[in-house]
């Protein structure tokens, strides 16, 4: 058995429960793949997207649902050594990649100075959608995993003063007819790391010129801080990550002060509108307003 076959086999044997099973569960539960879909698997060169590519290859081989795959790699300005590593890993893993160039790294740094990561992410997404459409695809698949989902929840609450998560699939608002899916939604990052080490694989990280210069970025540092917070919490309660993840499934809207839905803001006070009007009519609110501070 050659090395590529051994790596593929490890996904459905050694890591059948922790990777393959969770991958398939996410695909089925959120109906990410449909008959006749053409899916562009977006490969950054990191461990997550490379594993995603292998899982999607296995799925297309064994699924009763008929769909096709394209494997796209955007070169946003990688150093030659990093692009070479991506090509080497793709060949080793039997992934037929389509590489296209962009100037995302250069432009995002010019536009956002010392904090280019947010701009870079948005621009990369747009380029990936465009390339996928050119190839006749109706979906793009990204390598975000379980840990990305719970970290996003905490980042939004701690640093953004809002409750917002990362959905496993969503329709593009800027590219009509296109959809984004996250098939590794249930797969934990540590299991991806373990799979990589088990097979002796080495992947690139972010690899942009900004991070390669050793520059710090607020978004990256926030994610690292949240990772540490979760690790500390896990020491006292092993299932804290599971509970964080499940909290996005058990949202009790009636206990929230306000919430947004489809661009509209709603308040819990809306439910009390008629009661408030009744109180105002008998002057109760006025009497409260006139009460002394120490009453």
Backbone torsions as a table, in degrees:
resi	resn	phi	psi	omega
1	UNK	NA	125.5	-179.7
2	UNK	-74.9	171.8	-171.9
3	UNK	-64.7	-39.1	179.4
4	UNK	-59.6	-45.1	179.5
5	UNK	-64.2	-36.9	178.5
6	UNK	-64.1	-42.2	180.0
7	UNK	-65.9	-43.7	177.6
8	UNK	-61.0	-43.7	-177.8
9	UNK	-64.4	-34.7	-178.6
10	UNK	-62.7	-29.7	-179.7
11	UNK	-65.8	-39.9	-175.2
12	UNK	-100.9	3.5	175.8
13	UNK	-120.0	-78.6	-178.4
14	UNK	-57.0	-41.2	-176.6
15	UNK	-111.7	30.7	-178.6
16	UNK	-60.8	-43.3	-176.7
17	UNK	-78.5	-46.6	-170.5
18	UNK	-85.0	-22.1	178.3
19	UNK	-117.1	-63.5	-174.4
20	UNK	-60.7	-47.5	-178.6
21	UNK	-61.8	-42.0	-179.4
22	UNK	-71.7	-35.1	175.7
23	UNK	-61.4	-50.3	-179.1
24	UNK	-64.0	-38.8	179.3
25	UNK	-59.7	-45.7	179.4
26	UNK	-62.8	-42.9	178.7
27	UNK	-58.3	-46.7	-176.9
28	UNK	-72.5	-47.4	-174.3
29	UNK	-61.8	-37.6	-177.4
30	UNK	-103.9	9.5	176.3
31	UNK	47.8	53.3	-175.0
32	UNK	-74.7	-26.6	-175.7
33	UNK	-120.0	129.5	179.8
34	UNK	-122.7	164.5	179.2
35	UNK	-57.9	129.0	177.3
36	UNK	82.6	1.0	178.1
37	UNK	-62.0	147.8	169.3
38	UNK	-122.5	112.6	-170.1
39	UNK	-111.8	128.1	175.1
40	UNK	-92.9	111.7	177.2
41	UNK	-85.1	117.0	-173.1
42	UNK	-90.2	119.4	-174.8
43	UNK	-111.6	118.9	177.6
44	UNK	-91.0	-18.6	-176.7
45	UNK	105.3	-6.6	178.2
46	UNK	-84.6	174.7	-176.9
47	UNK	-61.5	-38.6	-175.0
48	UNK	-66.4	-49.9	-176.5
49	UNK	-71.0	-31.1	177.8
50	UNK	-69.8	-41.1	175.8
51	UNK	-64.6	-41.8	177.8
52	UNK	-55.1	-45.3	-179.4
53	UNK	-59.4	-43.1	-179.7
54	UNK	-67.5	-40.7	178.7
55	UNK	-63.9	-40.6	180.0
56	UNK	-67.3	-35.1	175.8
57	UNK	-62.9	-44.4	178.3
58	UNK	-62.8	-40.2	-178.3
59	UNK	-64.1	-44.6	-177.1
60	UNK	-67.4	-25.5	178.3
61	UNK	-74.6	-35.4	-170.7
62	UNK	-110.3	-12.4	-175.8
63	UNK	-74.8	144.5	174.1
64	UNK	-75.6	-22.4	176.1
65	UNK	-79.2	127.7	-177.4
66	UNK	-91.5	121.5	177.8
67	UNK	-151.2	167.3	-177.7
68	UNK	-122.5	160.4	-177.4
69	UNK	-127.0	145.3	166.8
70	UNK	-126.1	143.2	-179.3
71	UNK	-115.9	107.5	-173.3
72	UNK	-110.8	138.8	177.9
73	UNK	-124.1	118.5	174.6
74	UNK	-91.1	127.8	173.6
75	UNK	-96.0	97.6	-176.4
76	UNK	-85.8	6.9	-177.5
77	UNK	125.2	33.7	179.9
78	UNK	-62.4	148.4	168.8
79	UNK	-64.3	147.6	-177.8
80	UNK	-51.6	-39.7	-178.0
81	UNK	-64.0	-37.3	180.0
82	UNK	-70.8	-40.6	177.7
83	UNK	-65.5	-37.0	177.3
84	UNK	-63.4	-41.1	178.3
85	UNK	-63.3	-40.4	178.5
86	UNK	-61.7	-46.1	-179.2
87	UNK	-64.8	-39.8	179.1
88	UNK	-62.2	-48.2	-179.2
89	UNK	-64.9	-38.8	179.3
90	UNK	-62.9	-41.4	178.3
91	UNK	-67.1	-43.5	179.1
92	UNK	-60.1	-40.9	-175.7
93	UNK	-89.8	0.0	178.4
94	UNK	68.5	39.9	180.0
95	UNK	-108.3	113.4	-178.7
96	UNK	-79.2	90.8	-172.3
97	UNK	-86.3	148.7	173.6
98	UNK	-111.2	114.0	-176.8
99	UNK	-100.3	132.7	173.4
100	UNK	-134.8	151.9	-173.7
101	UNK	-99.7	153.4	172.2
102	UNK	-150.1	171.4	179.3
103	UNK	-111.1	32.4	-174.0
104	UNK	-58.2	-47.5	-178.4
105	UNK	-57.4	-48.3	-177.0
106	UNK	-64.4	-47.3	-176.6
107	UNK	-67.8	-43.5	-178.0
108	UNK	-63.9	-35.7	177.7
109	UNK	-68.6	-37.7	179.4
110	UNK	-67.3	-40.2	-175.6
111	UNK	-77.5	-34.6	-173.6
112	UNK	-116.2	5.8	174.3
113	UNK	57.1	-113.5	-175.3
114	UNK	-88.7	3.9	178.3
115	UNK	-135.3	66.6	-172.9
116	UNK	-87.5	-7.8	-168.4
117	UNK	-63.5	-41.5	-179.7
118	UNK	-63.3	-46.7	179.1
119	UNK	-62.4	-41.5	179.6
120	UNK	-59.2	-46.6	-178.5
121	UNK	-61.1	-43.6	-179.9
122	UNK	-65.0	-42.9	-179.4
123	UNK	-66.6	-41.1	179.5
124	UNK	-61.6	-43.0	179.0
125	UNK	-57.9	-45.0	179.8
126	UNK	-61.9	-44.2	178.8
127	UNK	-63.3	-39.2	-179.7
128	UNK	-66.1	-41.2	176.5
129	UNK	-60.4	-46.0	-177.6
130	UNK	-62.2	-44.4	-179.9
131	UNK	-66.2	-40.2	179.0
132	UNK	-61.0	-42.2	179.4
133	UNK	-64.8	-39.5	178.1
134	UNK	-60.2	-33.4	-179.0
135	UNK	-86.9	2.9	177.4
136	UNK	83.4	19.2	-179.2
137	UNK	-88.6	153.3	176.6
138	UNK	-112.3	-4.2	178.5
139	UNK	-143.2	151.8	168.4
140	UNK	-119.3	143.5	179.5
141	UNK	-113.9	128.0	-180.0
142	UNK	-113.0	158.9	-173.0
143	UNK	-92.2	22.1	177.6
144	UNK	-64.7	141.2	-174.8
145	UNK	-123.2	-173.8	-177.4
146	UNK	-52.4	-47.4	-177.0
147	UNK	-65.9	-36.7	176.2
148	UNK	-59.4	-39.0	-177.6
149	UNK	-66.2	-47.2	-177.4
150	UNK	-74.2	-32.2	176.9
151	UNK	-65.9	-37.8	178.0
152	UNK	-62.7	-40.8	176.8
153	UNK	-56.4	-49.3	-177.2
154	UNK	-71.1	-39.2	178.5
155	UNK	-59.2	-43.9	-180.0
156	UNK	-64.1	-38.4	-179.2
157	UNK	-74.7	-46.5	-174.2
158	UNK	-74.3	-44.7	-173.7
159	UNK	-103.9	-21.7	-176.5
160	UNK	-107.8	-4.6	-179.4
161	UNK	53.4	42.4	178.2
162	UNK	-151.5	157.9	175.5
163	UNK	-104.0	108.7	-178.8
164	UNK	-151.1	143.5	-176.8
165	UNK	-119.3	-166.9	179.3
166	UNK	-119.6	111.4	-176.4
167	UNK	-75.7	149.1	179.0
168	UNK	-73.1	-20.0	174.8
169	UNK	-155.4	148.7	177.4
170	UNK	-158.5	153.9	178.3
171	UNK	-86.5	140.5	178.6
172	UNK	-70.7	136.4	178.0
173	UNK	-91.6	-11.7	-177.1
174	UNK	-114.9	-10.7	179.1
175	UNK	-129.1	97.2	-173.6
176	UNK	-57.2	134.7	177.2
177	UNK	82.8	-1.3	-178.8
178	UNK	-102.6	150.4	-179.3
179	UNK	-137.6	151.1	178.0
180	UNK	-112.5	134.6	176.2
181	UNK	-126.7	152.0	179.4
182	UNK	-126.5	81.6	-173.8
183	UNK	-65.0	-19.6	179.9
184	UNK	-91.2	19.4	-172.6
185	UNK	-54.9	-32.5	-178.5
186	UNK	-98.5	-2.1	-175.7
187	UNK	-90.3	129.3	-178.5
188	UNK	-81.5	145.6	-177.1
189	UNK	-60.6	-40.1	-178.2
190	UNK	-61.4	-34.3	178.2
191	UNK	-70.0	-32.1	175.2
192	UNK	-68.0	-42.3	177.3
193	UNK	-61.2	-44.6	-179.9
194	UNK	-61.9	-42.0	177.3
195	UNK	-60.9	-43.4	179.7
196	UNK	-61.4	-46.8	-178.7
197	UNK	-67.1	-40.3	179.6
198	UNK	-56.6	-36.2	-177.3
199	UNK	-99.3	5.2	178.2
200	UNK	63.5	36.4	-177.1
201	UNK	-96.9	144.1	176.9
202	UNK	-124.4	124.9	-178.0
203	UNK	-120.4	161.8	177.1
204	UNK	-78.7	161.5	173.9
205	UNK	-97.2	-137.6	-179.9
206	UNK	-61.0	-47.6	173.2
207	UNK	67.4	14.7	175.4
208	UNK	-80.9	160.6	-177.4
209	UNK	-63.9	-28.4	-178.7
210	UNK	-64.8	-52.4	-179.0
211	UNK	-73.1	-29.6	178.8
212	UNK	-67.1	-25.4	177.0
213	UNK	-78.6	-4.4	-179.9
214	UNK	84.1	12.5	-179.3
215	UNK	-73.5	146.4	178.6
216	UNK	-87.3	157.1	175.6
217	UNK	-138.6	136.3	-174.7
218	UNK	-61.4	-42.0	-178.4
219	UNK	-65.0	-42.6	179.5
220	UNK	-66.8	-42.0	-178.7
221	UNK	-66.8	-34.7	177.3
222	UNK	-63.6	-42.4	179.8
223	UNK	-65.5	-38.5	177.4
224	UNK	-64.9	-40.8	178.4
225	UNK	-62.3	-42.0	-179.9
226	UNK	-67.0	-37.2	176.0
227	UNK	-58.7	-42.7	179.8
228	UNK	-66.2	-39.5	178.2
229	UNK	-60.5	-45.4	-179.4
230	UNK	-64.8	-39.0	178.3
231	UNK	-63.3	-41.1	178.8
232	UNK	-65.5	-42.9	178.8
233	UNK	-64.0	-35.8	-178.6
234	UNK	-65.1	-26.7	178.5
235	UNK	-63.3	-33.5	179.6
236	UNK	-91.3	-25.5	-179.3
237	UNK	-148.7	108.8	-171.0
238	UNK	-60.8	-29.3	-175.8
239	UNK	-96.5	19.6	-176.8
240	UNK	-61.7	-36.0	-180.0
241	UNK	-67.3	-38.2	177.5
242	UNK	-63.4	-43.2	-179.2
243	UNK	-65.8	-38.7	176.0
244	UNK	-60.4	-44.7	-179.2
245	UNK	-63.7	-46.1	-177.8
246	UNK	-69.3	-21.9	-179.9
247	UNK	-60.8	-27.3	178.6
248	UNK	-73.3	-13.5	178.0
249	UNK	-96.5	-15.4	-174.8
250	UNK	-121.5	58.3	-179.0
251	UNK	-89.8	116.4	179.4
252	UNK	-95.5	91.7	-173.6
253	UNK	-58.7	-32.1	-178.3
254	UNK	-66.3	-13.4	179.2
255	UNK	-100.1	1.0	-178.0
256	UNK	-93.8	148.5	178.6
257	UNK	-69.4	-45.0	180.0
258	UNK	-154.7	157.9	178.3
259	UNK	-154.3	153.9	178.3
260	UNK	-105.3	140.2	174.7
261	UNK	-146.3	119.6	179.3
262	UNK	53.5	41.2	175.5
263	UNK	83.7	-2.2	179.5
264	UNK	-106.8	135.8	177.4
265	UNK	-94.5	132.2	179.1
266	UNK	-119.3	147.6	179.4
267	UNK	-123.5	148.0	176.2
268	UNK	-62.5	-22.0	179.5
269	UNK	-67.9	-20.0	177.9
270	UNK	-59.1	-33.0	-178.9
271	UNK	-71.3	-19.7	-177.0
272	UNK	-104.3	10.3	-174.7
273	UNK	-55.4	-47.9	-177.1
274	UNK	-67.4	-38.4	178.5
275	UNK	-64.1	-41.5	180.0
276	UNK	-62.6	-41.2	178.5
277	UNK	-62.0	-39.9	-178.8
278	UNK	-65.6	-40.9	179.1
279	UNK	-64.9	-42.0	-178.7
280	UNK	-62.8	-34.4	-175.1
281	UNK	-66.9	-27.4	179.7
282	UNK	-99.7	10.7	173.6
283	UNK	81.7	6.7	-177.4
284	UNK	-62.4	-42.1	-179.0
285	UNK	-64.4	-38.2	179.3
286	UNK	-63.6	-41.4	-179.7
287	UNK	-64.2	-36.2	177.5
288	UNK	-66.7	-40.5	-179.4
289	UNK	-63.1	-31.9	-176.1
290	UNK	-89.1	-3.3	-178.2
291	UNK	-69.1	144.0	177.9
292	UNK	-64.8	153.9	-177.2
293	UNK	-59.3	-31.8	-176.8
294	UNK	-96.0	15.5	-178.9
295	UNK	-67.1	NA	NA
